[in-house]
Amino acid sequence: MKNKQRIHAPAAVALAAAALLSACAPIPKLPEAPPALTAAKLGLKNPASPSLAGQQAQPDLRADWWFVFRDRQLNVLMGQALRESPSLATARARIARANASAEAAGAASKPVVGAGMDLTYQRFTEHGLYPPPIAGDQRATIDLRAVNVTYEWDFFGRHQAELAAAIGQEKAALADAAAARLMLSTQLTRSYLALARVLDQRQLLGEQLAERERALALVRERVAAGLDNEQELRGAEQPVPELRRQRLVLDEQAALLRHQLAALSVQPLEAIERLRPRLPDPLTLQGEQDGPGLDLLGRRPDVVAARWRAEAATQQVSATRALFYPNISLNGFVGLSSIGLDNLGKGGSLVWGLGPSLRLPLFDTGRLSAQLHGSAAELNGAVASYNATLLDAVRDARDQLVGVQSAARQQQEQQALLSNARSSADLARQRFEAGLGSRLALLNAHYGLLVQQRQALDLRAQTLDSQVGLMRALGGGWSESLPPAAQE
């Protein structure tokens, strides 16, 4: 008989479990989630493949990538901005909140141990369970739970899925903070280099204006001497107002850029007014290739954040689905209970209890189904957001690389133009010194050289801006594999 009981015990447990599961609320069938875009579909190359042997997938950048410009003023401004920026403070607050949520989710799978006391002064009914002298009397009742333990078994993985979802949100917050840091550093660097361009342009423009004013004075002398007519005079006067207008435009741009730098570095405008940055030479970025590689998926913080949100949404669907299954917990307590405070310390006041509890979701009027459909919608939205972010990241990296390559080719052509203008200015000077050319021809040749120098300066600034954009598009030296402290 005992053997039969042993044989049928597992079957009875299985039948009981099946009965419990069949009694739960029915789980609705969800539509299949949209697939995430693959690297192969986007044309991302694997740097480890034989076809790309010896090539890097992107320039080898540091997290403090702006140090490559070797500009102390820029480094000081950047340090101030990273310390005081409100946007980064907001990102750090989001990280702290996500970390607290992860801690709370992790605590859900641990026993809850507490203590409590209930004290009530009441009149006991004469027609209840208590006999005289308690019946009809007014007395205090006290229930002291010295130890109260509750533990919920995670049979169906709800707590584990909630913890994984919370960890995913925490990692997404960390990546968001890195994206905010990258955006801030990029904006400040671009504004700094733009101010350097404007100041250098302002200097060259001053030389141009001085040349045109000297040429205008010379033409006026020639008109007065009868060597030129009014048409030549009008032609000499025409560039002067335009150059003065351009000077006003550059002054406005410099003022606006200083305002922006003051706001980005969280400083008063007076601290920026004396800033005189110089435009550096374009960089030589190692590892440029025809397109972004697979490492873009782990180096772009916005892509990583979107991926972790999709992972968190997947785990949240699992956690919501687990709500359809039974909730089993174990409760236990030890304490004292008595009627009347004078009886609390007596030996007979000891109480204790131990036992399981079971909760079955039978009829929830669609609440659980609505939660599950909502979680599924969140997942679909997170996957779609990841796909959109990835598409934009790949396009951005390719666009910035095209800009860098185009600027490099334009610089080669501009160097030829600048060389020709310099040669023309030298020939005009030699002819003037030999008495074969006029002073006006010399001034015009030098003015043409200044025009080409201004164009070369603009192209150099454009090249630097494109290189900064490329470093941003490739993640700015950030990497998901590095701990947060190593990237500060």
CORLINFEN-V901688 format. One record per residue. SS is DSSP state (2 for helix, 1 for strand, 0 for the rest). NEAR is the number of other ideal C-beta (glycine too) atoms within 8 Angstrom. Layout:
# CORLINFEN-V901688
SS_NEAR ; SS_NEAR
This chain:
# CORLINFEN-V901688
0_4 ; 2_5 ; 2_6 ; 2_7 ; 2_8 ; 2_7 ; 2_8 ; 2_8 ; 2_8 ; 2_7 ; 2_8 ; 2_8 ; 2_8 ; 2_8 ; 2_8 ; 2_8 ; 2_8 ; 2_8 ; 2_8 ; 2_11 ; 2_9 ; 2_6 ; 2_7 ; 0_12 ; 0_10 ; 0_5 ; 0_7 ; 0_7 ; 0_3 ; 0_9 ; 0_4 ; 0_4 ; 0_10 ; 0_8 ; 0_5 ; 0_9 ; 0_9 ; 0_6 ; 2_8 ; 2_6 ; 2_6 ; 2_10 ; 0_7 ; 0_13 ; 1_13 ; 0_9 ; 0_11 ; 0_4 ; 0_8 ; 2_4 ; 2_5 ; 2_13 ; 0_6 ; 0_3 ; 0_8 ; 0_9 ; 0_13 ; 0_13 ; 0_11 ; 0_6 ; 0_11 ; 0_6 ; 0_11 ; 0_7 ; 2_11 ; 2_10 ; 2_8 ; 2_6 ; 2_9 ; 0_5 ; 0_10 ; 2_5 ; 2_9 ; 2_13 ; 2_10 ; 2_8 ; 2_13 ; 2_14 ; 2_8 ; 2_11 ; 2_14 ; 2_11 ; 2_6 ; 2_8 ; 0_11 ; 2_7 ; 2_8 ; 2_12 ; 2_8 ; 2_9 ; 2_13 ; 2_9 ; 2_8 ; 2_11 ; 2_12 ; 2_8 ; 2_9 ; 2_13 ; 2_9 ; 2_8 ; 2_11 ; 2_13 ; 2_8 ; 2_9 ; 2_13 ; 2_10 ; 2_7 ; 0_10 ; 0_9 ; 0_7 ; 0_6 ; 1_7 ; 1_6 ; 1_6 ; 1_7 ; 1_7 ; 1_8 ; 1_7 ; 1_8 ; 1_7 ; 1_7 ; 1_8 ; 1_6 ; 0_12 ; 0_8 ; 0_6 ; 0_4 ; 0_7 ; 0_2 ; 0_8 ; 0_4 ; 0_6 ; 0_4 ; 0_9 ; 0_12 ; 0_7 ; 0_9 ; 1_6 ; 1_10 ; 1_10 ; 1_13 ; 1_13 ; 1_11 ; 1_10 ; 1_12 ; 1_7 ; 1_10 ; 1_11 ; 1_11 ; 1_10 ; 1_9 ; 1_11 ; 0_7 ; 0_9 ; 0_7 ; 0_7 ; 0_10 ; 2_12 ; 2_11 ; 2_9 ; 2_13 ; 2_13 ; 2_13 ; 2_11 ; 2_14 ; 2_15 ; 2_11 ; 2_13 ; 2_14 ; 2_13 ; 2_10 ; 2_15 ; 2_14 ; 2_10 ; 2_14 ; 2_13 ; 2_13 ; 2_11 ; 2_11 ; 2_12 ; 2_11 ; 2_13 ; 2_9 ; 2_14 ; 2_14 ; 2_13 ; 2_10 ; 2_15 ; 2_13 ; 2_11 ; 2_12 ; 2_14 ; 2_15 ; 2_12 ; 2_14 ; 2_13 ; 2_12 ; 2_12 ; 2_11 ; 2_11 ; 2_12 ; 2_12 ; 2_8 ; 2_12 ; 2_13 ; 2_9 ; 2_9 ; 2_13 ; 2_12 ; 2_8 ; 2_12 ; 2_13 ; 2_9 ; 2_9 ; 2_13 ; 2_11 ; 2_8 ; 2_11 ; 2_13 ; 2_10 ; 2_8 ; 2_11 ; 2_13 ; 2_6 ; 0_6 ; 0_4 ; 0_5 ; 0_7 ; 0_6 ; 2_6 ; 2_6 ; 2_11 ; 2_12 ; 2_8 ; 2_7 ; 2_12 ; 2_9 ; 2_8 ; 2_8 ; 2_11 ; 2_8 ; 2_8 ; 2_12 ; 2_9 ; 2_8 ; 2_9 ; 2_12 ; 2_8 ; 2_8 ; 2_12 ; 2_9 ; 2_8 ; 2_10 ; 2_12 ; 2_8 ; 2_8 ; 2_12 ; 2_13 ; 2_9 ; 2_10 ; 2_15 ; 2_12 ; 2_7 ; 2_13 ; 0_14 ; 0_9 ; 0_8 ; 0_5 ; 2_9 ; 2_5 ; 2_8 ; 0_11 ; 0_7 ; 0_4 ; 0_9 ; 0_5 ; 0_12 ; 0_7 ; 0_11 ; 0_10 ; 0_4 ; 0_11 ; 0_8 ; 0_4 ; 0_10 ; 0_7 ; 0_10 ; 0_8 ; 0_10 ; 0_3 ; 0_10 ; 0_14 ; 1_13 ; 0_10 ; 0_9 ; 2_17 ; 2_12 ; 2_9 ; 2_11 ; 0_13 ; 2_12 ; 2_11 ; 2_13 ; 2_14 ; 2_13 ; 2_14 ; 2_11 ; 2_13 ; 2_14 ; 2_14 ; 2_10 ; 2_16 ; 2_15 ; 2_10 ; 2_13 ; 2_14 ; 2_14 ; 2_11 ; 2_14 ; 2_12 ; 2_9 ; 2_11 ; 0_11 ; 0_11 ; 0_11 ; 0_11 ; 1_8 ; 1_11 ; 1_10 ; 1_13 ; 1_11 ; 1_12 ; 1_11 ; 1_9 ; 1_13 ; 1_12 ; 1_9 ; 1_11 ; 1_8 ; 0_9 ; 2_7 ; 2_5 ; 2_10 ; 0_11 ; 0_6 ; 0_7 ; 2_4 ; 2_5 ; 2_11 ; 1_8 ; 1_10 ; 1_8 ; 1_7 ; 1_6 ; 1_7 ; 1_7 ; 1_8 ; 1_8 ; 1_7 ; 0_9 ; 0_10 ; 0_7 ; 0_4 ; 0_9 ; 0_4 ; 0_6 ; 2_7 ; 2_12 ; 2_10 ; 2_8 ; 2_10 ; 2_16 ; 2_10 ; 2_9 ; 2_13 ; 2_12 ; 2_8 ; 2_11 ; 2_14 ; 2_10 ; 2_9 ; 2_13 ; 2_14 ; 2_9 ; 2_11 ; 2_15 ; 2_11 ; 2_8 ; 2_11 ; 2_13 ; 2_10 ; 2_8 ; 2_14 ; 2_13 ; 2_8 ; 2_9 ; 2_14 ; 2_10 ; 2_9 ; 2_14 ; 2_14 ; 2_8 ; 2_11 ; 2_14 ; 2_9 ; 2_9 ; 2_13 ; 2_10 ; 2_8 ; 2_10 ; 2_13 ; 2_8 ; 2_8 ; 2_12 ; 2_9 ; 2_8 ; 2_11 ; 2_12 ; 2_8 ; 2_8 ; 2_13 ; 2_10 ; 2_8 ; 2_11 ; 2_12 ; 2_8 ; 2_9 ; 2_14 ; 2_10 ; 2_8 ; 2_11 ; 2_13 ; 2_6 ; 0_7 ; 0_4 ; 0_5 ; 0_8 ; 0_6 ; 2_7 ; 2_10 ; 2_11 ; 2_13 ; 2_12 ; 2_10 ; 2_13 ; 2_11 ; 2_12 ; 2_11 ; 2_13 ; 2_12 ; 2_10 ; 2_13 ; 2_11 ; 2_12 ; 2_10 ; 2_13 ; 2_13 ; 2_10 ; 2_12 ; 2_12 ; 2_13 ; 2_10 ; 2_13 ; 2_13 ; 2_11 ; 2_13 ; 2_12 ; 2_12 ; 2_12 ; 2_15 ; 2_14 ; 2_12 ; 2_14 ; 0_15 ; 0_14 ; 0_12 ; 0_11 ; 0_13 ; 0_9 ; 0_8 ; 0_4 ; 0_9 ; 0_5 ; 2_7 ; 2_5 ; 2_7 ; 2_11 ; 0_5
